[in-house]
Amino acid sequence: MGTASFLKRAQALLRIRNQLLRECLAELLAVFVLILITLSGSAQMVTSSGTKGDIVTAYMAGALAIMVAIHTAGGVSGAHLNPAFSFAMCLLEQFPWWKFPIFVAVQILGAFISAGAVYALYYDAIWHYSNGTLTASGPRETASIFATYPADYLSLSNGFLDQVIGTALLIMGILAMLDTRNKGVPKGLEPVAMALLVFCIEISMGSNCSCPLNPARDFGPRLFTYVAGWGAEVFRWVEGRGRGGAWQ
């Protein structure tokens, strides 16, 4: 009886009653889970030189992470996970504009924290693979574990078009699945369907820019690499870098 009473008091004390705070914490946790799994898949592929994963397994990890993240926060915040989706919801008047900057900040923060967790998880592997030097270019670069970089051949205009089309397809697919007037996804399987949608886009449109699709997924971890030792090179275009280019 004493233990049960203590647990009830603890639950009452820790219960968050502010709805906005509940939504922000749920969104933060969901993005953290999403980026943790996504970047870990990439880290395993890169640091093992492809022996414990390849581009398909990395894409699969990112797609399945979507499913887990939606289950994590879907019932509280709606599991936006992506500033582009939040923006689309605002345009469709299904999400208040005043919440938009708050959600974007939370999503970027969640991605930043998650990048730190992946760095800690793969700390030894990253330093071993990179020979003790954190670089964003060259054959032993490791910045691409955390952020996406365009291919060497890609122009700025083509990269912009690539992201517009990929992100538009993502948003259109999600809205089609959620449209009650459409042929709906069986209840409870929406996260699986959205994971398959992301996987489909990744394996068909990933060669140009590695398919970021999500500004928070890219900017949060990229900012982490900037402060963690990779330096300003993560924000610059470098001609002929190891696995791709970078923005300048």
N, C-alpha and C positions, 0 to 999 in steps of 0.2 A: 504493500500500500504506500509506503513511504517513497519508494522509487518511482512508482506511477505518478504520485502527486508531484514529485520533483520534476519529472519529465513534462507534465502538463504545465507547470509554472514556467519552465524553460521555454517551451513552445510558445506560450503566450507572450513571454518577454521578447523572444526573437522574431515573432511574427511581424512582417512588414505590411502595414496597412495602406500606405500611400501607393496608389495604383501606378503612377508614373515611375516611381522608384522600383516597383516590382517589375515593370516592363523593361526598364533600363538594365536591371540586374540580370533578367532572363536573356535579354539580347546580348549582353556582355558575355554571359556564360556560353550561349549558343555559338557566338562568333569565335570564342576561345576554343571550343571543341572543334569547330569547323577548320580553323587554321592549324590547330595542333595536329590533327590527323593529316591534313593536306601537306603541310610542310614536312612532317615526319616521313611521309611517303617519298617526297623529293630528296630529303636528306639521306635516306637509306639507299636510294638509287645512286646519288652522286658520290657519297663517301665510300661506297663499296665498288666504285668504278663499273657499275652495272651488273655485278655478280649476284646481288641480293635484291634486284629489282630493275625494271626498265621503265620506259616512258609510259607504257600501257598500265603497269601496276601503279605508277605515280598518279596517272589520271583516274584510275579506279579508286584509289584512296581518297582523292578529292571529291569524287562523285558520291561515294558511300558516306563521306563526312557530311555532305549535305543532308542525307537521310537522318543521321544521328542528331545533327544540329536542329533540324525541324522538330524532331520528337522532343528535344530538350526544351525549346521555348515556344513552340507553336501555339500552345494553349494560353500563354501569358502575353507575349509581345507580338505574336503573329509570325515570329522568326523571319524578319525581313532579311537579315544577314548581309545585305548589300545596299549601299546608298542608292544605286541605280533603281532597285526595286522600290525603295522608300520614295524616291522621286516620282516614279511612275504612279504609285498609289496616291501621292499628292495631286498629280495632274488629273487623275480620275476621281478626285474628291472622295477617296476612300480612306484618307489619312490626313490629319490636320497639318497644315504647313508649319505651325509653331513647334510641332514635335520633330520636324525633319532635321534641323541642325543638331538637336539633342541626340537623335538616333545615329546620325552620321558620326558624331564625336564618340559615342559609345562603341560603335562598330570599329572605328579606327583604333580606339584604345584596346578593345578586345583582341584585335589582330596584332597590335604591338606587344601586348603582354604574352600572347601565345608564341610569337616569334622568339621572345626571350626564353620561354619554356623549352622550345625546340632546340635553341642554342645550348641550353644547359643539358638537355637530354643527350644531344649528340656532340657535346663539347670535345671529348677526347677524339672522336671520329673526325670531326672537322679539322682539328689541329693536326692530326696525323696525316689526313689526306692532303691538306694544304702545305705540308712541310713547314708549319709554324708561321705562315704568312697569310693574312686575310686579304684576298684580292678579289676584284670584281671583273678581272679579265685574265686571259692566259689559260694554259692547259689545266692548271690546278685551281681555278677560280671556284669560290664557294658561295658567292653572292646569289647565284641563281637558285640556291636552295630556298631562299626566303622571298625573293621577288622575281617577277617575270621580266625577261629582256627580249627585245626584237631580234630577229635573225639578221645576219650581216648584210644580206641583200636588200633588206626592207627599207623603203623610203618612208618619210614621215607621213605623207598623204596616204600611202597604202596601209600603213599601220593604223592610222586614224579610221580608215574605212573598215579595216578588219575588226576593230573593236566595236564600231557602230553596228555592224551587221551581227556579230556574235552576241553582243549584249541585247540587241533588239530581238533576236531569235529567242534568247533566254527568257526575256520578259513576256514576249508573245506566247511562248509555250506555257509558262506558269499561269498567265491569265486565262488561257484556253482551258487549262485543267481545272481552274477554280470557277469557271463560268457555269452557273447552274443550268443555263439554257443549252449548254453543249452536252455532248455525250460524256458524262462525268467519269472521273476515276473512282473505282469502288472505295467507299468510305474506309479510311484507315490506311489506304495504300498511296495516298498523295505524296508522302515523303519518298517512297520508292520510285514513283513515276518521275518526280522532280530530279532524283538522283540519276535516273536513266537519261533524262533530258540533258543534264550537265555532261554526262559521260559521252553522249552522242555528239554534242558540240565540241568537246575536247578532242575526240579522236578524229574529227573531220575538219576542224578549224584551228588546230593547235600549233601548226608548224611556223606560222608567221611571228606570233607574239607569245606563244605558250599559253594562250587563252586565259588571261586574267579575269575578264568579265566583271570583276568586282573591285571598285576603287579602294575599298577598305582592305581587301585581301592583299592588294599590291602595295598601297602606300604605307600602311601600318608596319609590315615587316621590312619594307625598304627603309623607312625611317629608323627602325631598330638597327639595321646593318650600318647605317650612317653613324649612329652614336656608339655602336659596339666595337668599332675598329676598322670597318671596311672603308670608311672615309667618304668624301664627296664624290668619288668616282661612281657610286651607285646611282647618282642623279645625272651623270654625264653620258653623252654618246661617245663610245669608243669604237673606232673602226676596226673590224676584224677581231673582236674579243673572242674568248674561247668558245662559248656555246651560242653566242648571239651578240647583239649590240646593246647599247644602253643610251638612255636619253641624256642630252646635254642642253 
